[in-house]
Every structure is written in structure tokens, then in C-alpha cells.
Amino acid sequence: MSLMLNMTGVRKTYATGAVKVEALRGIDLKVNAGDYVSIMGPSGSGKSTLMHIIGCLDVPTAGRYELDGTDVSSMSEKQLAEVRNRKIGFVFQSFNLLASLTALRNVELPLVYAGVSAAERRERALAALAKVGLADRVQHRPGELSGGQQQRVSVARALVTNPALILADEPTGNLDSHSTAEILDLFAELNTAGRTIVMITHEADVASHAKDAVHIYDGLLLEQPVGAGAAK
């Protein structure tokens, strides 16, 4: 089985004047293609920094990170942006939808940036919304949708580029228990269909829905995913 994420000795140091803070202190992490892994950690553990590096929103100070076989450790901002758009679908706690646009237009946006034609954008966005159970809500704006429905739009937007990885950052943080269950069921369905999912969360009950769990504390992983790097 191929590796989707392969991190070796990843460190991240932030400098503020003469003060240096080691947010990540040597992360070794392997995630198979098709796996579903949760990353847990308290505030200040390095969880957000690790998410930013996994999502190609930042680069390590030291170490190596390969995403879907490509070394992204020292890429430029422009190169990282291209990788993000092609290989990663993001799902955020705050949904990050544009209030003035319909669900359909919100889901089309990544394809606009990718230069996809209008006809293909519409076709792919409609298919993604149908996949998350919102075929009858495509012309609704975020304000006309429940929190759970807005997060489904966010998931559809993450899927529309057919990314190698779904990266979910506290995806249930703004949802009630019913909507949380719906989104976690949707992630399970997507993973069963072959999607690789990495979910960052501080909630143990949410993390338990993933196949494997990684815990980060003071910039270090406390355990690797069960079976990481080996075929299941």
C-alpha cells in the first residue's frame, strides 16, 4: 500500500526576536493511502502547526515531508498553493463558505481557481453536492442552511477537485450532536469509498470514529497510528 503522508524528523521553530519556540520537535508520521487518521492534542501541543504543514500551508524548519510521493518540504509559496489546490481538500471548523454565494457556487470555487470550464465546474459541483446528500439544496445560500448542511457543502467543496487527501480541522467543532454524527458518518462513507482522511480534533469521542489515532504533546507524537506504513 502506498504512503499518502510520510514525515521524517519534521521540526518547526518560530523566532520572535531573540526568543525561539520549537512547535514541532521531530515528527515521524506515516499515513497510508486510503487510511482515516485522527490527530489529537491539547491547546499548545503543536497540533495546529502540524496541520498547517500537512496541509502545505507552511513548511518545516527541518526534516522531510512527502505528500502523495512528492517532497513538499522546501517548496515556494506558489508551489505549495498549486499542491494544495490539486492534492488537498480542506474542511474547516468555521465552514469558510462565502455568504453571498449559493452552495453550488461555493463548491465551484476551487475549480474556478484551477481554470476549469464553466460547464465542467457545474457538473462536478452538482455531483459533489449530490454525494453529500444536498442535491436539493444547491441554490441555497449558507444562511439558509443548518450548520450540518453548511459543513456538508464544505465537504463537497473539498471533494470537487478529487484530492488525494481530505484534511479536516476540528470539522465538528461548531456542530450540535446530531449534525456531528451526520458529518462523521459522511467521513466514514468517504473513507470506505477509498478517500484518505486526516482529522485534527481535541475531542476523544470524535477521534474514536477514525481507524487510527495519533496524539501530539509538546511538539512530539506520543504514538503512531496502528499499522501505519503497512498494508492492512
Secondary structure, DSSP 8 states (H G I E B T S, - for coil): --EEEEEEEEEEEEEETTEEEEEEEEEEEEEETT-EEEEE--TTSSHHHHHHHHTTSS--SEEEEEETTEE-TT--HHHHHHHHHHHEEEEETT----TTS-HHHHHHHHHHHTT--HHHHHHHHHHHHHHTT-TT-TT--GGGS-HHHHHHHHHHHHHTT--SEEEEESTTTT--HHHHHHHHHHHHHHHHTT-EEEEEES-HHHHTTSSEEEEEETTEEEE--TTTTS--
